Amino acid sequence: MKILKLSAVAGAFMALTGAAHASLVLNGELSVAAQGFGNNPRILTEQARGNNTTESAAIGISGGTIVALTPGISDALVFGGNGITNAGGDTVNPLSDNQKYGIPSLSDLNWTTASNVNLLFNAVEPGGDGLTVTDVTLKFYNGDTVIAAIDGNFTLASTVTGNGSAGFLIAVDQAQQTYLNNTVFNQQGAGNFRIALESTITGVAGGAESFSALSVAAVPEPQTYAMMLAGLGLLGFARIRKSRRQP
């Protein structure tokens, strides 16, 4: 079962590291099996070239297919933009490999409202070293036209969870959920809209780094957490009663 770690959930509520103005915010750690390359398709994969410690990649949609962008979308066109326009150029070849890139539709992901939007970030850094995602921009396309874009940024002190077994969950804050619902999800034919990503990451020494889009079924609803906690409480209560009855 794909279950969000309870400790990570608690930590996410207490201290999110995303900037206050950012729309895409770090929301804990997600344990998901079979996340290695070849198992789960990525939406964006990037890796620094040579001895560079910064990597930047951007893809878009042209003629209904994936294209590399250099640079990415202007920050001026991003709702509540964080001031960064991604340079691009560090996309991992081949671009056509659907295990490293993807442009799924909202229907493919079962995203019917902005609260469904969830991304999973994976890093492959030596020893699980930390890094900073200085920008990750999520774009929504109607055909070949960007109709909405939001971004965010966050810092990870450690990436030890690693590629293939777990990742870091990225969600959308409330203000930008309202924006996306008005500009994307409430539009006719929204299920046919597609998404594409771009990102710039600093402080890297390895790679590749990647982002996946999570379908609704992959992320437990809040009531699931409540049921899990209630179940654990009942088990604890039953054990206490049993121990009291024993001579």
C-alpha positions as CSV (number, residue, x, y, z in Angstrom):
1,M,0.0,0.0,0.0
2,K,1.2,3.5,-0.9
3,I,1.2,5.2,2.5
4,L,2.6,8.7,3.5
5,K,4.9,8.4,6.4
6,L,3.0,9.8,9.5
7,S,6.1,11.4,10.9
8,A,6.7,13.2,7.7
9,V,3.1,14.4,7.6
10,A,3.5,15.9,11.1
11,G,6.7,17.5,10.2
12,A,5.2,19.0,7.0
13,F,2.5,20.7,9.0
14,M,4.9,22.1,11.5
15,A,7.5,23.5,9.2
16,L,7.2,23.7,5.4
17,T,10.4,24.9,3.7
18,G,8.8,26.4,0.7
19,A,8.8,30.2,0.4
20,A,5.7,31.9,1.7
21,H,4.8,33.3,-1.8
22,A,5.4,30.0,-3.6
23,S,2.4,28.1,-4.9
24,L,4.1,24.7,-5.1
25,V,5.2,23.8,-1.6
26,L,7.0,20.9,0.0
27,N,4.4,18.7,1.8
28,G,6.3,15.8,3.4
29,E,7.8,12.6,2.3
30,L,6.0,9.9,0.3
31,S,7.0,6.2,0.5
32,V,6.1,4.7,-2.9
33,A,7.5,1.5,-4.2
34,A,9.0,1.0,-7.7
35,Q,10.0,4.6,-8.3
36,G,13.2,3.8,-10.1
37,F,13.8,4.7,-13.8
38,G,12.0,2.2,-16.0
39,N,9.3,1.6,-13.4
40,N,7.5,4.9,-13.1
41,P,7.4,7.5,-15.9
42,R,8.8,10.9,-15.1
43,I,7.4,14.3,-16.1
44,L,10.9,15.9,-16.1
45,T,14.4,14.6,-15.7
46,E,17.5,16.8,-15.5
47,Q,21.2,16.4,-14.8
48,A,24.1,18.9,-14.5
49,R,26.7,18.8,-17.2
50,G,30.4,18.5,-16.4
51,N,31.3,19.9,-13.0
52,N,28.4,22.3,-12.8
53,T,26.6,22.5,-9.5
54,T,23.4,23.9,-11.1
55,E,21.1,22.1,-13.4
56,S,18.1,23.5,-15.3
57,A,15.7,21.8,-17.6
58,A,12.4,22.7,-19.3
59,I,10.1,20.9,-21.6
60,G,6.9,22.1,-23.3
61,I,4.4,21.0,-25.9
62,S,4.5,21.7,-29.6
63,G,2.5,19.9,-32.2
64,G,1.2,17.7,-29.4
65,T,4.6,16.3,-28.6
66,I,7.4,17.0,-26.0
67,V,10.0,19.6,-26.9
68,A,12.9,21.0,-25.0
69,L,12.9,24.7,-24.2
70,T,15.8,27.1,-23.8
71,P,14.8,29.1,-21.9
72,G,11.6,28.0,-20.3
73,I,8.5,30.1,-19.8
74,S,9.1,33.7,-18.6
75,D,8.6,34.2,-14.9
76,A,6.4,37.2,-15.8
77,L,3.8,34.7,-17.2
78,V,3.8,32.6,-14.0
79,F,1.1,33.3,-11.5
80,G,2.8,34.5,-8.3
81,G,6.1,33.9,-9.9
82,N,9.2,33.6,-7.7
83,G,11.4,35.6,-10.0
84,I,13.2,32.8,-11.8
85,T,13.1,32.0,-15.5
86,N,14.6,28.6,-16.1
87,A,17.5,28.5,-18.5
88,G,16.9,24.9,-19.6
89,G,19.5,22.9,-21.5
90,D,20.1,20.1,-19.0
91,T,17.4,17.7,-20.1
92,V,18.5,14.1,-20.1
93,N,18.6,12.4,-23.5
94,P,16.7,11.0,-25.3
95,L,13.9,13.5,-25.1
96,S,11.5,11.0,-26.6
97,D,12.0,8.4,-23.8
98,N,8.7,8.4,-22.0
99,Q,10.4,7.0,-18.9
100,K,12.2,10.3,-18.4
101,Y,9.5,12.8,-19.7
102,G,5.8,12.9,-20.0
103,I,2.9,15.2,-20.9
104,P,-0.1,13.5,-19.3
105,S,-3.6,14.9,-19.5
106,L,-5.6,15.8,-16.4
107,S,-7.8,12.8,-17.2
108,D,-4.8,10.5,-17.2
109,L,-4.0,11.6,-13.7
110,N,-7.6,11.8,-12.5
111,W,-7.0,15.4,-11.5
112,T,-10.5,17.0,-11.4
113,T,-9.7,19.9,-9.0
114,A,-6.6,21.8,-8.0
115,S,-6.4,20.0,-4.6
116,N,-5.6,16.8,-6.6
117,V,-2.4,18.3,-8.0
118,N,0.6,16.5,-6.5
119,L,4.1,16.0,-7.7
120,L,6.8,13.7,-6.5
121,F,10.5,14.8,-6.5
122,N,13.3,12.3,-6.5
123,A,17.0,13.1,-6.3
124,V,20.1,11.0,-6.9
125,E,22.8,12.8,-4.9
126,P,26.0,11.2,-3.4
127,G,25.3,10.0,0.2
128,G,21.9,11.6,0.1
129,D,23.3,15.1,0.1
130,G,20.9,18.1,0.2
131,L,20.1,20.5,-2.6
132,T,17.9,23.5,-3.3
133,V,15.1,23.4,-5.9
134,T,15.3,27.1,-6.7
135,D,12.4,26.8,-9.1
136,V,9.9,24.2,-10.2
137,T,7.3,25.4,-12.6
138,L,4.1,23.5,-13.5
139,K,2.4,24.5,-16.7
140,F,-1.0,23.6,-18.0
141,Y,-1.5,23.3,-21.8
142,N,-4.6,23.5,-23.9
143,G,-3.2,22.0,-27.1
144,D,0.1,23.8,-27.6
145,T,-0.9,26.9,-25.6
146,V,0.0,27.5,-22.0
147,I,-3.2,28.6,-20.2
148,A,-1.8,28.6,-16.6
149,A,1.6,28.3,-14.8
150,I,2.5,28.2,-11.2
151,D,5.9,27.7,-9.5
152,G,7.6,27.1,-6.1
153,N,10.9,26.5,-4.5
154,F,12.3,24.6,-1.5
155,T,15.5,23.4,0.2
156,L,16.2,19.8,1.3
157,A,18.9,19.3,3.9
158,S,19.1,15.6,2.8
159,T,17.9,13.6,-0.1
160,V,18.7,10.3,1.5
161,T,15.3,8.8,0.7
162,G,16.7,8.2,-2.7
163,N,15.5,7.5,-6.2
164,G,13.5,4.3,-6.5
165,S,12.0,3.9,-3.1
166,A,10.6,7.2,-1.9
167,G,10.4,10.9,-2.7
168,F,9.3,14.3,-1.6
169,L,5.7,15.3,-2.1
170,I,4.9,18.7,-3.6
171,A,1.4,20.2,-3.3
172,V,-0.3,23.5,-4.2
173,D,-1.1,26.1,-1.6
174,Q,-4.7,27.4,-1.1
175,A,-4.4,30.7,-3.0
176,Q,-3.1,29.0,-6.1
177,Q,-5.6,26.3,-5.9
178,T,-8.3,29.0,-6.3
179,Y,-6.4,30.3,-9.3
180,L,-6.1,26.9,-10.9
181,N,-9.7,26.0,-10.4
182,N,-10.8,29.3,-12.1
183,T,-8.3,29.1,-15.0
184,V,-8.0,25.4,-15.6
185,F,-10.3,22.9,-13.8
186,N,-13.5,24.8,-14.3
187,Q,-13.0,25.1,-18.0
188,Q,-14.9,23.0,-20.5
189,G,-12.8,20.1,-21.7
190,A,-10.3,20.4,-18.9
191,G,-9.7,16.7,-18.8
192,N,-7.9,17.0,-22.1
193,F,-5.5,19.7,-20.9
194,R,-1.9,18.5,-20.4
195,I,0.9,19.4,-18.0
196,A,4.6,20.0,-18.5
197,L,7.4,20.9,-16.1
198,E,10.6,22.9,-15.8
199,S,13.0,23.3,-13.0
200,T,16.3,24.7,-11.8
201,I,18.2,23.0,-9.0
202,T,21.4,24.2,-7.3
203,G,23.9,22.6,-5.0
204,V,24.0,19.3,-7.0
205,A,26.9,16.9,-7.2
206,G,25.3,13.9,-8.9
207,G,21.9,13.4,-10.5
208,A,19.8,12.8,-12.2
209,E,16.9,14.6,-10.5
210,S,13.4,14.0,-11.6
211,F,9.7,14.9,-11.0
212,S,6.7,12.6,-11.4
213,A,3.0,13.5,-11.4
214,L,0.9,11.5,-8.9
215,S,-2.5,10.3,-9.8
216,V,-5.2,10.8,-7.3
217,A,-5.1,7.2,-6.3
218,A,-1.4,7.4,-5.2
219,V,-2.0,10.1,-2.5
220,P,-4.0,9.2,0.6
221,E,-6.8,11.6,1.5
222,P,-6.8,13.3,4.9
223,Q,-9.5,11.1,6.2
224,T,-7.2,8.1,5.5
225,Y,-4.7,9.5,8.0
226,A,-7.5,10.0,10.5
227,M,-8.6,6.4,10.1
228,M,-5.1,5.1,10.4
229,L,-4.5,7.1,13.6
230,A,-7.9,6.0,15.0
231,G,-7.0,2.4,14.3
232,L,-3.7,2.7,16.0
233,G,-5.4,4.2,19.0
234,L,-7.9,1.4,19.2
235,L,-5.1,-1.2,19.1
236,G,-3.3,0.6,21.9
237,F,-6.4,0.8,24.0
238,A,-7.1,-2.9,23.5
239,R,-3.6,-3.9,24.5
240,I,-3.9,-1.8,27.7
241,R,-7.2,-3.4,28.6
242,K,-5.8,-6.9,28.0
243,S,-2.7,-6.2,30.1
244,R,-4.8,-5.0,33.0
245,R,-7.0,-8.1,32.9
246,Q,-4.0,-10.5,33.1
247,P,-3.0,-11.6,36.6
